Amino acid sequence: MGFTMAEILLSLTIIGVVAAITLPSLTGNINERTWNTQRKALYARFSQAIALMPALNGYGTLTEGNDSSSAVDTAAETFVTEGLSKVLKINNICDSEHLADCGIPETITTATGVNNLTRDNIKTLKDYNRIFGSISWGNQSFNFGTNVKAAAFETANGESILLYYNPSCTGDTENVQLQHRICANFVYDLNGNKGPNTFGKDIGIIAAFYPSDPVVVAPFPVVRASTVNETQVSLEYAQKTCRNDFDNARVPNREELMAMSANAPLFGRENTTVGFHSATIANATKNWHVHFGTGQVYTSGKGAAAVWCIHR
């Protein structure tokens, strides 16, 4: 028995409605899997490349002429041209005034959608994160000197990379600020100017610490809306919370937590001014903590501190 025209049209209408409902979800799932695969591959390439570099510090000049307050003009670009490009395939390099030419989007949506970053307002390290300016910790004051200009480049695989570079990074692992330890901070966009240009989707971070025997990390934090007055919990409770409440996430290690602090504005959490637990143990009673307001890296008891989980 055949179908009437009305029945056929009704069936097509139903199919169209179902497709309209399910297609965005299916497309989103495909995109998520694609980004996850690309993210892991990019991290692997960067880790291998940076391990081949003899050192991560000392590239470029620190000042213009004799003016110690001048912005760094060549350090980031020189790091790419004279260092990273020797061990990683790079197609294009851009200075801080031409970031768009390397595919850096005009606006980056933060993880929480709060205080989105605009390309014109993140051209230097201090513009990107205020902790790289002058800060105070206890009775000490720290001024991190020149306002290092950003650079950008495109990889042979089509990723756009925004680079913040510290030519004076050290290997000191005592109780000092992360600002001394971080050598290179990469904000990557897996598909250039194409959307959604949002952290946690096509946007992410890779950070390299210490000039020799570098540690390279790419933490992927769980998105949380709260930015101030974090709940203080024990390390044991923090580890349990990450496992149980955030789909088997975990507490970040020390370098991952430092990278998260250095990139806090990208997560929409620049107002966070407390210390966070890391999973890196110092001794039987203490673990390493990072203060997001100052960048201080210190050991403290495994008792009360804030926690911010990352995806496995």
C-alpha positions as a Markdown table, in Angstrom:
| # | Residue | x | y | z |
|---|---|---|---|---|
| 1 | Met | 0.0 | 0.0 | 0.0 |
| 2 | Gly | 1.4 | 3.4 | -1.0 |
| 3 | Phe | 1.7 | 6.6 | 1.1 |
| 4 | Thr | -0.3 | 9.7 | 0.5 |
| 5 | Met | 1.4 | 13.0 | -0.2 |
| 6 | Ala | 0.2 | 14.3 | 3.2 |
| 7 | Glu | 1.8 | 11.3 | 5.0 |
| 8 | Ile | 5.1 | 11.8 | 3.1 |
| 9 | Leu | 5.2 | 15.5 | 4.0 |
| 10 | Leu | 4.4 | 14.7 | 7.6 |
| 11 | Ser | 7.3 | 12.2 | 7.7 |
| 12 | Leu | 9.7 | 14.6 | 6.2 |
| 13 | Thr | 8.7 | 17.3 | 8.6 |
| 14 | Ile | 9.3 | 15.0 | 11.6 |
| 15 | Ile | 12.7 | 14.0 | 10.2 |
| 16 | Gly | 13.6 | 17.6 | 9.7 |
| 17 | Val | 12.6 | 18.5 | 13.3 |
| 18 | Val | 14.6 | 15.6 | 14.7 |
| 19 | Ala | 17.6 | 16.5 | 12.6 |
| 20 | Ala | 17.4 | 20.2 | 13.7 |
| 21 | Ile | 17.4 | 19.1 | 17.3 |
| 22 | Thr | 20.2 | 16.4 | 17.2 |
| 23 | Leu | 22.5 | 17.8 | 14.5 |
| 24 | Pro | 24.1 | 20.6 | 16.7 |
| 25 | Ser | 24.8 | 18.1 | 19.5 |
| 26 | Leu | 26.4 | 15.7 | 17.0 |
| 27 | Thr | 28.4 | 18.4 | 15.4 |
| 28 | Gly | 29.5 | 19.6 | 18.9 |
| 29 | Asn | 30.6 | 16.1 | 19.9 |
| 30 | Ile | 32.6 | 15.7 | 16.7 |
| 31 | Asn | 34.3 | 19.1 | 17.2 |
| 32 | Glu | 35.2 | 18.2 | 20.8 |
| 33 | Arg | 36.8 | 14.9 | 19.7 |
| 34 | Thr | 38.7 | 16.7 | 16.9 |
| 35 | Trp | 40.0 | 19.4 | 19.3 |
| 36 | Asn | 41.0 | 16.8 | 21.9 |
| 37 | Thr | 43.0 | 14.9 | 19.3 |
| 38 | Gln | 44.6 | 18.1 | 18.0 |
| 39 | Arg | 45.4 | 19.3 | 21.5 |
| 40 | Lys | 47.2 | 16.1 | 22.4 |
| 41 | Ala | 49.2 | 16.1 | 19.1 |
| 42 | Leu | 50.2 | 19.7 | 19.5 |
| 43 | Tyr | 51.4 | 19.2 | 23.1 |
| 44 | Ala | 53.4 | 16.2 | 21.9 |
| 45 | Arg | 55.1 | 18.2 | 19.2 |
| 46 | Phe | 55.9 | 21.1 | 21.5 |
| 47 | Ser | 57.3 | 18.8 | 24.2 |
| 48 | Gln | 59.6 | 17.0 | 21.8 |
| 49 | Ala | 60.7 | 20.3 | 20.2 |
| 50 | Ile | 61.5 | 22.1 | 23.4 |
| 51 | Ala | 63.4 | 19.1 | 24.8 |
| 52 | Leu | 65.7 | 19.5 | 21.8 |
| 53 | Met | 66.6 | 23.1 | 22.5 |
| 54 | Pro | 69.9 | 23.6 | 24.4 |
| 55 | Ala | 68.3 | 26.3 | 26.7 |
| 56 | Leu | 65.1 | 28.3 | 26.8 |
| 57 | Asn | 66.5 | 31.6 | 28.2 |
| 58 | Gly | 68.8 | 34.3 | 26.8 |
| 59 | Tyr | 67.2 | 34.9 | 23.4 |
| 60 | Gly | 66.8 | 38.5 | 22.1 |
| 61 | Thr | 67.5 | 41.8 | 23.8 |
| 62 | Leu | 66.0 | 43.1 | 27.0 |
| 63 | Thr | 65.8 | 46.8 | 26.3 |
| 64 | Glu | 65.8 | 49.4 | 23.6 |
| 65 | Gly | 69.1 | 51.3 | 23.8 |
| 66 | Asn | 70.1 | 52.2 | 27.4 |
| 67 | Asp | 66.5 | 52.7 | 28.7 |
| 68 | Ser | 65.9 | 49.9 | 31.2 |
| 69 | Ser | 62.2 | 50.6 | 31.2 |
| 70 | Ser | 61.7 | 50.1 | 27.5 |
| 71 | Ala | 59.6 | 47.2 | 26.3 |
| 72 | Val | 61.4 | 44.1 | 25.0 |
| 73 | Asp | 61.4 | 44.4 | 21.2 |
| 74 | Thr | 63.2 | 41.3 | 20.0 |
| 75 | Ala | 63.2 | 38.6 | 22.7 |
| 76 | Ala | 60.0 | 36.7 | 21.8 |
| 77 | Glu | 60.6 | 36.9 | 18.0 |
| 78 | Thr | 64.2 | 35.9 | 18.4 |
| 79 | Phe | 63.2 | 32.9 | 20.6 |
| 80 | Val | 61.1 | 31.7 | 17.7 |
| 81 | Thr | 63.4 | 32.5 | 14.8 |
| 82 | Glu | 66.7 | 31.4 | 16.5 |
| 83 | Gly | 65.5 | 28.7 | 18.8 |
| 84 | Leu | 62.1 | 27.2 | 18.3 |
| 85 | Ser | 62.1 | 27.2 | 14.5 |
| 86 | Lys | 65.2 | 25.0 | 14.5 |
| 87 | Val | 63.2 | 22.2 | 16.1 |
| 88 | Leu | 59.6 | 22.9 | 15.1 |
| 89 | Lys | 58.2 | 23.5 | 11.6 |
| 90 | Ile | 57.0 | 27.1 | 11.6 |
| 91 | Asn | 55.4 | 28.9 | 8.6 |
| 92 | Asn | 55.0 | 32.5 | 9.7 |
| 93 | Ile | 56.2 | 34.7 | 12.5 |
| 94 | Cys | 54.5 | 38.0 | 13.6 |
| 95 | Asp | 55.5 | 40.8 | 16.0 |
| 96 | Ser | 53.1 | 42.3 | 18.6 |
| 97 | Glu | 51.7 | 44.8 | 16.1 |
| 98 | His | 50.8 | 42.2 | 13.5 |
| 99 | Leu | 49.3 | 39.3 | 15.6 |
| 100 | Ala | 46.3 | 39.1 | 13.2 |
| 101 | Asp | 48.6 | 38.2 | 10.4 |
| 102 | Cys | 49.4 | 34.9 | 12.3 |
| 103 | Gly | 45.7 | 34.1 | 12.8 |
| 104 | Ile | 45.4 | 35.4 | 16.4 |
| 105 | Pro | 41.6 | 36.2 | 16.7 |
| 106 | Glu | 40.4 | 39.7 | 17.5 |
| 107 | Thr | 38.6 | 38.4 | 20.6 |
| 108 | Ile | 39.3 | 35.3 | 22.7 |
| 109 | Thr | 36.3 | 34.1 | 24.8 |
| 110 | Thr | 37.5 | 33.1 | 28.3 |
| 111 | Ala | 36.4 | 29.8 | 29.9 |
| 112 | Thr | 33.7 | 31.5 | 31.9 |
| 113 | Gly | 32.7 | 34.0 | 29.3 |
| 114 | Val | 33.8 | 36.8 | 31.7 |
| 115 | Asn | 36.2 | 39.6 | 30.7 |
| 116 | Asn | 36.9 | 38.3 | 27.3 |
| 117 | Leu | 40.4 | 39.1 | 25.9 |
| 118 | Thr | 40.8 | 41.4 | 22.9 |
| 119 | Arg | 43.9 | 41.1 | 20.7 |
| 120 | Asp | 44.8 | 44.8 | 21.1 |
| 121 | Asn | 44.9 | 44.5 | 24.9 |
| 122 | Ile | 47.2 | 41.5 | 25.2 |
| 123 | Lys | 50.2 | 42.6 | 23.3 |
| 124 | Thr | 52.6 | 42.4 | 26.2 |
| 125 | Leu | 53.1 | 40.1 | 29.1 |
| 126 | Lys | 51.9 | 42.6 | 31.7 |
| 127 | Asp | 48.8 | 43.4 | 29.6 |
| 128 | Tyr | 48.0 | 39.7 | 29.5 |
| 129 | Asn | 48.4 | 39.1 | 33.3 |
| 130 | Arg | 49.0 | 41.8 | 35.9 |
| 131 | Ile | 51.1 | 39.4 | 38.1 |
| 132 | Phe | 54.0 | 40.1 | 35.8 |
| 133 | Gly | 54.1 | 43.7 | 37.0 |
| 134 | Ser | 55.0 | 44.8 | 40.5 |
| 135 | Ile | 53.6 | 42.8 | 43.4 |
| 136 | Ser | 54.0 | 42.4 | 47.1 |
| 137 | Trp | 54.3 | 39.2 | 49.1 |
| 138 | Gly | 54.4 | 39.6 | 52.9 |
| 139 | Asn | 57.2 | 42.2 | 53.6 |
| 140 | Gln | 58.7 | 41.7 | 50.1 |
| 141 | Ser | 58.1 | 43.6 | 46.9 |
| 142 | Phe | 58.9 | 42.3 | 43.5 |
| 143 | Asn | 59.2 | 44.2 | 40.2 |
| 144 | Phe | 59.5 | 41.9 | 37.2 |
| 145 | Gly | 61.1 | 44.5 | 35.0 |
| 146 | Thr | 60.5 | 45.0 | 31.4 |
| 147 | Asn | 57.1 | 44.6 | 29.8 |
| 148 | Val | 57.9 | 41.9 | 27.4 |
| 149 | Lys | 56.2 | 42.2 | 24.0 |
| 150 | Ala | 54.3 | 39.2 | 22.6 |
| 151 | Ala | 54.9 | 37.5 | 19.3 |
| 152 | Ala | 53.0 | 35.0 | 17.3 |
| 153 | Phe | 53.6 | 32.3 | 14.8 |
| 154 | Glu | 51.8 | 29.7 | 12.7 |
| 155 | Thr | 52.8 | 26.0 | 12.7 |
| 156 | Ala | 53.0 | 23.8 | 9.6 |
| 157 | Asn | 49.9 | 22.1 | 10.9 |
| 158 | Gly | 47.8 | 25.3 | 10.8 |
| 159 | Glu | 47.7 | 26.2 | 14.5 |
| 160 | Ser | 48.1 | 29.9 | 15.5 |
| 161 | Ile | 50.3 | 30.4 | 18.5 |
| 162 | Leu | 50.5 | 33.5 | 20.7 |
| 163 | Leu | 53.8 | 33.6 | 22.6 |
| 164 | Tyr | 54.8 | 35.3 | 25.8 |
| 165 | Tyr | 58.5 | 34.9 | 26.5 |
| 166 | Asn | 60.7 | 35.5 | 29.5 |
| 167 | Pro | 64.4 | 35.6 | 28.4 |
| 168 | Ser | 65.5 | 35.8 | 32.1 |
| 169 | Cys | 63.9 | 32.6 | 33.4 |
| 170 | Thr | 65.9 | 30.6 | 35.9 |
| 171 | Gly | 66.0 | 27.1 | 37.2 |
| 172 | Asp | 65.5 | 28.1 | 40.8 |
| 173 | Thr | 62.9 | 25.9 | 42.5 |
| 174 | Glu | 63.1 | 27.5 | 46.0 |
| 175 | Asn | 60.2 | 29.5 | 47.4 |
| 176 | Val | 60.0 | 32.2 | 44.7 |
| 177 | Gln | 57.5 | 33.5 | 42.2 |
| 178 | Leu | 56.5 | 31.6 | 39.1 |
| 179 | Gln | 57.4 | 34.8 | 37.1 |
| 180 | His | 61.1 | 33.8 | 37.5 |
| 181 | Arg | 60.5 | 30.1 | 36.5 |
| 182 | Ile | 58.3 | 30.4 | 33.4 |
| 183 | Cys | 60.3 | 30.7 | 30.2 |
| 184 | Ala | 57.7 | 30.5 | 27.5 |
| 185 | Asn | 53.9 | 30.7 | 27.6 |
| 186 | Phe | 52.0 | 29.6 | 24.5 |
| 187 | Val | 48.3 | 30.4 | 23.9 |
| 188 | Tyr | 47.2 | 28.2 | 21.0 |
| 189 | Asp | 44.3 | 28.4 | 18.6 |
| 190 | Leu | 43.8 | 25.1 | 16.9 |
| 191 | Asn | 42.0 | 26.5 | 13.9 |
| 192 | Gly | 43.2 | 30.1 | 13.6 |
| 193 | Asn | 40.6 | 32.8 | 13.0 |
| 194 | Lys | 37.8 | 30.2 | 12.7 |
| 195 | Gly | 35.4 | 30.1 | 15.7 |
| 196 | Pro | 34.5 | 29.6 | 18.4 |
| 197 | Asn | 37.8 | 31.1 | 19.6 |
| 198 | Thr | 37.0 | 29.9 | 23.1 |
| 199 | Phe | 39.2 | 28.5 | 25.8 |
| 200 | Gly | 38.4 | 24.8 | 26.4 |
| 201 | Lys | 37.4 | 24.4 | 22.8 |
| 202 | Asp | 39.8 | 25.5 | 20.1 |
| 203 | Ile | 41.9 | 27.7 | 22.5 |
| 204 | Gly | 44.3 | 26.3 | 25.1 |
| 205 | Ile | 47.7 | 26.8 | 26.7 |
| 206 | Ile | 51.1 | 25.2 | 26.8 |
| 207 | Ala | 53.8 | 26.5 | 29.2 |
| 208 | Ala | 57.5 | 25.7 | 29.5 |
| 209 | Phe | 59.4 | 26.1 | 32.8 |
| 210 | Tyr | 63.1 | 26.3 | 33.6 |
| 211 | Pro | 65.8 | 27.1 | 31.0 |
| 212 | Ser | 67.5 | 23.6 | 31.1 |
| 213 | Asp | 65.8 | 20.3 | 31.6 |
| 214 | Pro | 62.5 | 22.1 | 30.9 |
| 215 | Val | 59.1 | 21.0 | 32.2 |
| 216 | Val | 56.4 | 21.4 | 29.6 |
| 217 | Val | 52.7 | 21.3 | 30.6 |
| 218 | Ala | 49.3 | 21.9 | 29.0 |
| 219 | Pro | 46.7 | 21.9 | 31.8 |
| 220 | Phe | 43.0 | 21.8 | 30.9 |
| 221 | Pro | 41.2 | 23.2 | 33.9 |
| 222 | Val | 37.6 | 22.4 | 34.8 |
| 223 | Val | 35.5 | 25.5 | 34.2 |
| 224 | Arg | 34.2 | 27.0 | 37.3 |
| 225 | Ala | 32.3 | 30.3 | 37.6 |
| 226 | Ser | 33.5 | 31.4 | 41.0 |
| 227 | Thr | 36.5 | 33.7 | 41.0 |
| 228 | Val | 36.9 | 35.0 | 44.5 |
| 229 | Asn | 36.8 | 33.6 | 48.1 |
| 230 | Glu | 37.6 | 30.1 | 47.1 |
| 231 | Thr | 36.6 | 27.4 | 49.6 |
| 232 | Gln | 39.6 | 26.2 | 51.7 |
| 233 | Val | 39.9 | 22.4 | 51.9 |
| 234 | Ser | 42.5 | 19.8 | 52.7 |
| 235 | Leu | 44.6 | 18.2 | 49.9 |
| 236 | Glu | 43.0 | 14.8 | 50.6 |
| 237 | Tyr | 39.5 | 16.3 | 50.2 |
| 238 | Ala | 40.6 | 18.2 | 47.1 |
| 239 | Gln | 41.8 | 15.0 | 45.5 |
| 240 | Lys | 38.6 | 13.3 | 46.3 |
| 241 | Thr | 36.5 | 16.2 | 45.0 |
| 242 | Cys | 38.3 | 16.2 | 41.7 |
| 243 | Arg | 37.8 | 12.5 | 41.2 |
| 244 | Asn | 34.2 | 12.4 | 42.2 |
| 245 | Asp | 32.7 | 15.8 | 41.3 |
| 246 | Phe | 34.3 | 16.6 | 38.0 |
| 247 | Asp | 34.2 | 13.4 | 35.9 |
| 248 | Asn | 37.4 | 11.9 | 37.2 |
| 249 | Ala | 39.5 | 15.0 | 37.1 |
| 250 | Arg | 42.6 | 15.5 | 39.3 |
| 251 | Val | 44.5 | 18.1 | 41.3 |
| 252 | Pro | 47.2 | 19.8 | 39.1 |
| 253 | Asn | 50.9 | 19.3 | 39.8 |
| 254 | Arg | 53.1 | 22.2 | 40.7 |
| 255 | Glu | 54.0 | 23.3 | 37.2 |
| 256 | Glu | 50.5 | 22.8 | 35.9 |
| 257 | Leu | 49.2 | 25.0 | 38.7 |
| 258 | Met | 51.9 | 27.7 | 37.9 |
| 259 | Ala | 50.7 | 27.6 | 34.3 |
| 260 | Met | 47.1 | 28.1 | 35.4 |
| 261 | Ser | 48.1 | 31.1 | 37.5 |
| 262 | Ala | 50.1 | 32.6 | 34.7 |
| 263 | Asn | 47.1 | 32.2 | 32.4 |
| 264 | Ala | 44.3 | 33.0 | 34.9 |
| 265 | Pro | 42.8 | 35.9 | 32.8 |
| 266 | Leu | 42.3 | 33.4 | 29.9 |
| 267 | Phe | 40.1 | 31.3 | 32.3 |
| 268 | Gly | 38.1 | 34.4 | 33.4 |
| 269 | Arg | 39.5 | 34.0 | 36.9 |
| 270 | Glu | 41.8 | 37.0 | 37.2 |
| 271 | Asn | 40.2 | 38.1 | 40.5 |
| 272 | Thr | 41.3 | 35.0 | 42.3 |
| 273 | Thr | 43.7 | 36.0 | 45.1 |
| 274 | Val | 44.2 | 32.9 | 47.2 |
| 275 | Gly | 46.6 | 30.0 | 47.3 |
| 276 | Phe | 45.8 | 26.7 | 45.6 |
| 277 | His | 46.8 | 23.1 | 46.3 |
| 278 | Ser | 49.1 | 21.3 | 43.9 |
| 279 | Ala | 49.5 | 17.5 | 43.9 |
| 280 | Thr | 53.3 | 17.9 | 44.2 |
| 281 | Ile | 54.4 | 16.7 | 47.6 |
| 282 | Ala | 57.2 | 18.6 | 49.5 |
| 283 | Asn | 57.5 | 16.3 | 52.5 |
| 284 | Ala | 55.4 | 14.2 | 54.9 |
| 285 | Thr | 53.3 | 17.2 | 56.1 |
| 286 | Lys | 53.5 | 19.8 | 53.2 |
| 287 | Asn | 52.7 | 20.1 | 49.5 |
| 288 | Trp | 53.4 | 22.9 | 47.0 |
| 289 | His | 51.0 | 25.7 | 46.7 |
| 290 | Val | 50.7 | 28.6 | 44.2 |
| 291 | His | 49.1 | 32.0 | 45.1 |
| 292 | Phe | 47.1 | 33.3 | 42.1 |
| 293 | Gly | 47.3 | 36.9 | 43.2 |
| 294 | Thr | 51.1 | 37.1 | 43.3 |
| 295 | Gly | 52.5 | 34.0 | 41.6 |
| 296 | Gln | 54.2 | 33.0 | 44.8 |
| 297 | Val | 55.2 | 29.3 | 44.8 |
| 298 | Tyr | 55.6 | 27.9 | 48.3 |
| 299 | Thr | 55.3 | 24.9 | 50.5 |
| 300 | Ser | 52.5 | 24.7 | 53.1 |
| 301 | Gly | 50.5 | 22.2 | 55.1 |
| 302 | Lys | 48.2 | 19.8 | 53.4 |
| 303 | Gly | 45.3 | 21.4 | 55.3 |
| 304 | Ala | 43.3 | 24.4 | 54.2 |
| 305 | Ala | 43.8 | 25.8 | 50.7 |
| 306 | Ala | 41.8 | 26.3 | 47.5 |
| 307 | Val | 41.5 | 23.7 | 44.8 |
| 308 | Trp | 41.0 | 23.9 | 41.1 |
| 309 | Cys | 40.8 | 20.6 | 39.3 |
| 310 | Ile | 42.0 | 19.8 | 35.8 |
| 311 | His | 40.8 | 17.2 | 33.3 |
| 312 | Arg | 42.8 | 14.1 | 32.9 |
